[in-house]
């Protein structure tokens, strides 16, 4: 691992809202079973990893081959530490995290929900409505867009107990006795759960972002970090293992969820995978019974349900930070309450009860060039029509984007980074330096159908428009010129753009809303002009970008069908919806400023009253 990396890393206002109470539906959320026993780190013996696995979801392990090297765009973003001078003393300050010489940050704007109610940290429900894409296919000019171009994975998050994760200490499930302080060497071992939703259009999932051309799917992911306090003994072979499982109608994982044994089946939806139609209304239930942490999505439009239990019986595993070996493990939530301090000490987004959108992973193109054939799982999956460079579209008329890079050397051409008024040339062409540069647009796909080999069988896959995910030689659109940073690409009430992704919640077991919120984003962590120790130059929106999406509240007309009446307050993310948006909270100003007590590129607002339940927006009760 590169020695230069931050020392101890060792390597690496508004309108009045009128809401009506919901609802004639019952919540499936059950109170969390008491988990009184403290869980300690596992013994060193365990399940030996396969050569191809999910032990480093960022894909940079020098020892193992990543099951999906492009899967880093769905990983949790770690927060590094760096010694800095403050008041004449050396203190540890948040810094950018690198995995084996590669910056792996994300752009993850979120709303953190805060409650001191017992059970609010482990048991909750949401209502949501999936966007509907335009009838017309998306265009390279961006005049027509699909939701998959805007956000590759909206998700709900929660801290999890994991004694075999940073900082490798025992953890008491469902208990506020756990410390999540980044400065506490005795903090509980913590992982981070994301219940991710994947929009349709760009399949297959293994090297792109979608389960199918026309339907949504969802997965339970749990990310851990394999090091001790202050990132001492960070294991380069398995830095960020991930347990991954699609939500299934029969509850049986499509393939092994555990990081050590994950294979192509893990990343391939099967006949039992819950598929949801655009426009469907969903009830999301997160619970923590004794059998294991459970996520359940009920499609109220179709009556189908998908569920996943993060249990040893289902193949979920802990990872030993010294050996990378696995131990069958039943996961549980970490905290009893969603108090503001109950967080994951190594996660850059602090890791409370979060509602989030994963953005900055798409550039639309007129065409793509510089072929980069993709294979995974020892050749069990093969996609020959993958490319590196975007031409036209987001890059500008007749302009050529980033790449190609040489996969054997990591040396690249035409790399760019954030500039004061737009993309500028990257100061290095070496993608292994950890520089915050867009080295290549890969993975890129041509528009139309293409053959993909899965276990020797040809399968026809599809992309509705030529586009790039910026997820192979770096993680994300680091010059900020893609679709996520274009104001006109987001839902605006016209038929040429998708409908909004609408949320209500979270709700506690008793049906109450969480009384406080905090807006946050870690986009400054991906900005080359941002000093992540001082906060200087750390802007939301990023310098040179034309737009940054934000959270708002809508006063929609029956946004969730018969479940709500006109005037219900509904969360939305993106831009203002004319005639619908009632509070925008200052747009991108809602994200506040760097909190230098815990800053590695994350900007946060003050803790605020939840606008969905205060003032002229009466509390909604989900019972």
N, C-alpha and C positions, 0 to 999 in steps of 0.2 A: 504494500500500500504506500502511497506517496507521503513522504515525511513532511512535506510542507503544509499539510492540511491541518491547520488550526490546532497545533499542539496536542491536546489531550484526545483529539479524535484519533490520533495515531495513524490514521489513513484517510482518514476521511472527513313635516310641519304642516300642517297641512289641512286637508279637507276633512269635514265631519263625516264619520262613518256611522251607519245605522245597521246593526246586525240583529238578526232574529235567532233565537236559540235553535239549535239543531234538534232534535233528530229522532227519528223513530227507528234507531238501530241499536242493538246491544253490543257492547264491547266484549271481545274475547280475552281481554287482558285479565290475567289472574294475578293475585298477589304473589310476589317472589317467595319461594319456599325458604325457610331459614337455613342459612349456610354457616353454621357456627364455627366449623373447623377451619383453622388456618392452614392454607396449602403452602407447602415448602417446595424448593427446587427439587426436581427429579434426580434420581441416581444417575450415574454416568452411563450405565448400560442401557441399551435401547435398540430401536429399529434402525438398521443401517440404511443410509440414503441410497436410492438409485442414482446412477450417474446423471440422468436427466430428472429434474425435480423443480419444486417451488421454494427451495431453501433461500434463494435471494430473488425476490420478485422483481428487483431492478435489473436483473440479468447480467451482472458484472462479476459474479463469483469466479475466482481463478481456478477453483477446484471442480465445480459442478457446471453442467450445461443447463441453462434455463429452459423450462418447459415452453415458455412464451417470452422471448426476449423483449417483445413490445408491450408486455403486461405491466411495465413500470408505470404507465399512465393511470393504472388503477390502484397503485400502492399508496399506503399512508406516507405522508411527508415527515421524515424525522427532523429534529432540531439539534444542531450541533452546539458545542460549547467552545469558547476561546478565552484564554486569559487576557485581560485588558487592565490598564491602570485606571483607577477611579479613586480620587481623594487620597492619593499617595499610597494606595494599597492595590495589590493584584487581586482582581475578582474575576469570576467566571461569568461570561456574558454570552447570550445566545448567538450562534453563528450558523452559516450554511453547512449543510451536511453533504458529504460526498461519499459515494460507494466505490471503492477501488479506483479512485481517481476521476470519477465522473459525478458532476453535480446532478442530483436527482429530484430537484424541487418540483412543485406543482403550483397551479393556480386554483385555489379552493375557497372562494367566498362562501361564508356560512352565517347562519344565525344560531347562536348558542342559547339554549333555554335553561332557565335557572329556577329552582324550586327547593325549598327546605322540607317538603312533605316526605314522610317516610314512603319508600318505594318509588319515588320519582326518578331515582338513579338507575332503576333496573326493570321497571314495568311501565309501559306507555303505549298509547295508540295514536294513530294519525288517520286522517282521511285525505285522499288525493285523487286528482283526475289527470290522466295521461294526455299529453298533447296530441292533436290531430295535424298531420302534415298536409300541405296543399295537394290538390289533385294533380297539378302540373309538376313535372319533375324539377329538381333544383337546377339552377343555371350557374355557369361559371362567373357571370357578372354579379351574382348575389341578388338579382331581382326576385328570385324565388329561392327559398331556403327550407330545409328540413331541420327538425330538432336535433338530429344526430350531428349536424354541423356546429351546433351551439354548445352542447354539453354532452360529453361521452358517457357520463354516469352521475345523475342526481343520486344522492344517498342520504341515509339517516345514520348517525354515528353514536357510539357509546364506549366508555372505558370498560375494559375487561380485566379480571384477575389473571395473571400469568406469572407464576413464580420463576419461570424459566425465561423471562424477558427482562429487559432493563428495569431496575438496576440489579436484578438477580436476587431479590429478597422475597421472603414469604408474603402471602397476600390472603386476607380474610374476605371471602366473597360476600357481596351485598352488605358491606359494612363501611361506615364513615370513620372507622378507626384507621383505615389506610391513609397514608400520606401520599399525595401526588406532587409534592414540591420538587422542583428541579434542583434545589439546593440541599435537599435532605438525603444523605447517604443511606438512610434507613427507609426510604420511600418504598412502597409496595411494588413488587414486580407487576408491570402493567402491559397489556396489549390494547389494540384499538380495533373495535368492530365497525364495519361499514356494511349496511344493507343497501346494495347498489342496484340501480335500475338502468337497463341498457336499451337505448332507443333503437328502432329498426332502421334498415336501409343498407348498411354497409357490413355485409357478412363475407366470410365466416368469423366467428368470435376469436379464433386462435390467433390470427394475425391482424384483425381489424377490430371493430367495436360492437357489432350487432350479432344477436342470435339468429335472426331471420331477416328477410327483406321487408316484411310487413307487420311484425308483431314485436312487442316488448318482452323482455324476460328480466329476471332479478337473481342476485346471488348474495349469499352471506360470506363475507370475508373477514378474517381476523389476522391482523399483522402484529408481529412481535419484533423486538430488536435485541440482538444477541451480544450484549456487553454488560460490564459492571459499571458502577457509578462513575460519572465523569468520562464515560466512554472508554474506560480502561479495558484492555483485553477484548476489544471489539473483534469478533471473528470474521476475517475477510472472506471466508468460504461460505458463510451463511448469515450475512449481516441482517437481512430483513425477511425472515421466512413468513409465508402466508398460508393459512388454511383457507380453502376456497371450495364452495359448493353452491350450485344453482338451487333455487327453491323448486322443490319437486312436488307434484300432486300426490305421490305416494310416500314422500318423506325420505326416500332412499337416494343417496348421492349418485349423480351420474357417473362419477369416478372417484378414486381415493381423494378425500379432501386434504389429508395431512401433507405437509410440505415435502417429506421424504419420499413418499410413494406416488405423488400426483403424476398423472399421465395424460395422454391425449383425451381419454374419456372424461377426465375431470373438466376439461375446457370445452367439451362438445355437448350441447344440449341433446337430450334424447326424447323419446316419446312421452316421458313423464314430466319433463320440464314445464313449469307453468309458463304459458304464453298468454300475453294480454294484448288486447286490441287497442289501437289508438282511440282515445275518447272514453275508455273504460274508467269507471269509478272504483277505487280500491280502498279497502280498510287494511291498515298495516298494524299488526299487533306484535309487540316485543315483550317477552316475558322471561322469567328465569326460574323455572321449576327445578326440583331436585334432579330430574332426569337430564338436565342440561339447558343452557341458554337457547332460547327458541325464538325464531322469527317466522311470522306467518303473514301471508298476504292473501286476503279474500277478495276476489274480483266480484264486486256486487253487480256488475253488468252481465256476467256470464254464469255466476254461481260457483265457479271453480276456485279452489284454494291450493296454494303452494306453501310448503312448510320445510324448515330445516332446523334440526336440533344439533347443536355443536357438542356432540358427545363422543366419548371414546368408542362407543358401540358403532357410531356412524363413521369412524375412521379419523376423527380429529386428533391432532397430536401437538404436544409441546416439543420444543427443540432445545437440546443441551448446548449451551453457548461454547463449551470447550470442544465437543466432538461432532456437533451438528446432528447427532443421532436423535431419533424421535421416541417419544413415550406416549402411548394412547392417553388422551386427556379429555375430561369433560369440563368444558369452559363454563364459567359463571360471570355475571356482571361484577364489577369491582365495588361499587358504592351503593349505599342505601338511598341517598338523596342526590339530587342534581344541584347541590350547592356549588357556588362559583369556583371554589378552590379544589373541587373534586375533578381531577384531570389526569392525563397521562403525561408523566414528566418528560418523556422524550419526543412527544408529538408537537409539531410546530403550531398546529391549530388548537393546542391545549386539551383537546379531547374530552369535552363534556357531552351533554345531550345536544347533538348538532343536527341541523337540517342544512344540506350543502349541495352545491353544484360544481362538478368538475369541468372546468373550461380550459381554453387555450390549447386544444388538441385537434384543430382542423383548419386547413387552408383549401379553398376551392380553386380548381385549376381548369384551364382550357384543355390542357393535356399534361401528361407526365412522361418523364424520360429518365435515362440512366438505370437500366434494369438491375434489380437486386433480388434474385430469386430467394424465396423464404422456405426454410424447412424447419420442422420441429419434431421433438420426440423421436430422435434417431431415424428420421425419414418417414415416420408414420403419417406425417402431414407435410404436404408440399404444395406451394403456390408459386408458379413460375412467373406470373404476371404482376410482380411487385416492383416498384420503382423508387427512385430516390429524390427526384427533383420536380417541382411544380413549375409549369410554364403558364403565364397569364394569370387570370383570376385574381386571387388575393395578392399576388406578387406585382400586379399592375399590368396594363395592356402591353402585350408582346415582351414582357420582362421574364427573366429566368430566375428561379429561386435558388435555394441552397443545395450544395452537393455537386458532384458525388463525393462520397468518402470511400476510402479503401478499407474494407472490413478487416484485412490482415494487419494493417499498420495504424489505422485510426486517423490517418491524414486525409484532409478534406479540401475541397475547393469551394469558393464563393460563400464562405461562412459569414454570417451577419450577427449583429447584436443590437441591443437597445441604444438608440441615439436620442439626443435632445429633441429632435423634430421628426424622427423616423428612423428606420433601420440604417445602420452604418456597418462598415466592414469590421469583422472580428479581428482582434489583434493577434490571434494565433490560428493556425490551421490544424492543430493537434486536438482531436476530440477527447483525448485521455488526460488533458491538463486540468479538467475541472472548471474551465472557463465558462462563463455564462453566455454561451454563444449558440446560435442555431446553426449547427454544422451541416445538417442535411434535413430535407423535408420528409425523408422516409419514416414510416412506410407510406407509399403512395400507390393508388390504384386507378386504372383507367375506367372510364365510364362503360357501363354495359356488363354483359355476362362474361365470365371467364371460368375455365375448368380448374378445379382444385382436387388434388389427390388426398383421400383420407383412407388410411389402411389399405392402399392399393386400389381403391375404388374412386373413379372419377365422379365428382360432384360439381354441379354448376352453381357458381356463386355470382354475386352481383354488386355493383356500385351504381347508384342512380346518377352520379356526376363524378367526373374525375376529381380526386382530392387526396390530401396528405394528412397524416396524423402527427408528424413531428415527434416520433416516439422511439426511434431506433438508435441514433447516435447521440441524442440528448433527449431530455424529457420536457417537451413543450415548445410552444411558439415563443421563443425567447427574444424575437424582435417585434413581437406584438402587432403583427399585421394581418392576422387571420380572422376568420369569421366571428369568433367570440368577441372581438374588439371592434366590431362594426355595428353601429347603432341601428342601421336600417335592416340588419339581418334578424333581429329579435322579433317576437310576436308583436304585432301592432294593430291587430283587429282586421287586417285585410286578408283575402284568400290566397295571397302569394307568400304568406309566411305562416308558420305553425301557430296553433293556438297555444295559450300559456300552460305551463306546468303549474297546477294549482294545488295548494296544501291547506289543510286545517289541522291544528294540533301543535305540539303533542298534548295528550290528555292523560292524567293519572288514572290509577285503577278506579277511583271513585268518580271519574268523569270530569275532574276540574282541569282548568288550563294552568300552565306554568306562569307565575306572576311577573317574571322578569326575563329580559333578553339582553344579548350582547352581540353586536355585529362584528365580524372579523374577516380578514382575508390575509393570506400569506403571499400575495402576488409580489410584494417588494423583495421577497427572498429570491425571486427569479429575475430581478432587475439588476443589470450590471452597473447602473449608476447609483445604486443604493449601498450605503455603508451600513452593514447589519450590526455593527457595534455601537454606532452613534445615532443612527436614524437619519443621517444627512442624505438627501437625495432620494429618499424612499417615498415614492408618490403613489397615490391611488386617485386617478388612473395613472398607469405607467407613462413616463415621459415618452413622447413620440407616438403613442397610441391615440386613436381618435375617439375612443369610447371605452367605458368600463361598466359592465352590468351591475345592477344593484337590487336589493330586496325592497318590495313595496307591498302595500295592502290594497286589495281590490274590493269594490262593492259590486259584486257580479250579480247578474240576474240568474238565479238558480244554477250556480256554477257546478254543483255536484248533483244535478238532477233533482229527484224528489227528496233528497236528504237534507237540503237546505232551502230556506225561503229567500226571496229577494232581499238584498241588503246584508247578507252574511259576510263577515270579514274573512277574506281568503288571502293567504300569502301567495305572492308571485315573485318571480325572479327574471330580470332582464331589463326591459325599458318600460317607459310609461305606455299604458294601453289607453288610447284616447276614449274618453267617456266612461272608463271603467276604473282606472287607478284613482284612488282617493288620498293615499298618503305615500309619498316617495322618500321621506326622511332625508331630504337633501341630496338624493342621488348617491353618487360615489363618495360624497362627503360623510355618509353614514358610517363608514368604516373607521373613522377616528384617526388616531395617530399612533406611532410606535410606542409601545410600553417598554421602556428601556430596562425595566427590572427583569423582563423576560422577552428579549427581542432577538430574533434571528431572521427578521424579515416579515414579521407578522404585525399588522396594524389592527387595533381593536378600538371599539367605542367604549364609552362608560357603560356600566350596568344600568339598564333603563327599564322602566315599567313596560310590560308587554302591551304593545298598542292594540293587539287583537282582543284584549279583555279590559281595557281601561277607557275612560272618557266616554265618548259617544259611540263606542264599539262594545256593546254589552258582552259579557262573558258567554262563551259557548260551552255547553255541557254535553259531553259524549257519554251516554249511559246505555 
